[in-house]
């Protein structure tokens, strides 16, 4: 039985996932999953450069994620596709960081173009939703960027990636994760609405279509919304009304206390208000009043394609832009 492995290195963790698929119509079966926590958002310079402390933390996290308890590298797959998300991709010293991680660990991180992340999130959401899904609108809020993809086929018809992720918005408009006043909160809302309104060709929800929301940001907001607006089953969806209530709660809660709220993890507490604001503006821009929470995103899209699903789905667009590529040493 064929296995596929992906190492996803982002702002909050280095996550190794190895899966197999017993049958074509079966789900992904996890063989190995290992997460090493990172706090890379605290190790960035004012211009987004990864600091020396950040590089050392990345080296340690990648080495730990890729090794078993006995100290040997993961045996389940001959090759693990290791990639870095926007926090490293957008760093001015990206090439140096990737080269130093490779030298210290033997693992060279690759960088996916932002539009490729959006495409892979759509591929994963389409597979998760199943054949009767019809037209899909896929929304994904990351730390650095927001991905939007839509279509009716196995590959998306449109993909967008916007520099409006929760971490980006926090650094730009909400230092410390706090709105200074109700006026400040209104101003951030207005800026986000304007930013999304200026995106040409941003897809909208259509009657009879489904809207799937990927990412930890949406999952945590759905859990928070369910805690004060409905039964546990509502964790599988997020309504605009529940989102507004959650946003108000986050705005009046200090970042240090948000980790005690249902669904909000302590390491994402500071950027949780920005995540809620981005989700609100994005749903409004796309004409969405309710989203379904999809547990699959870019990582699962990569795993599916490395398991050979891409051959059944058809050749992925833009794949040549990153497959087999690696960053040049600094």
Protein Blocks (a to p, Z undefined) as FASTA:
>chain_A
ZZdddddddfkbccddddddfbfkbccddfbdcdddddfklmccfkopacfklmmmmmmm
mmmmmpcfkopacfkbmbdcddddfklmmpmklmmmmmmmmmmnopacddddfklmmmmm
mmmmmmmnommlmpaddddddfkbccddddjbfbdfbdcdddfbfklmmmmmmgghiafb
fklmmmmmmmmmmmmmmpghiacddehiacddedjklmmmmmmmmmmnccfklmmpccfk
lmmmmmmmmmmpcfklmmmpghiafklmmmmmmmmmmmmmmmmmnopabdcddfbdfklm
mmmmmnopmmmnopcehklmmgopacddZZ
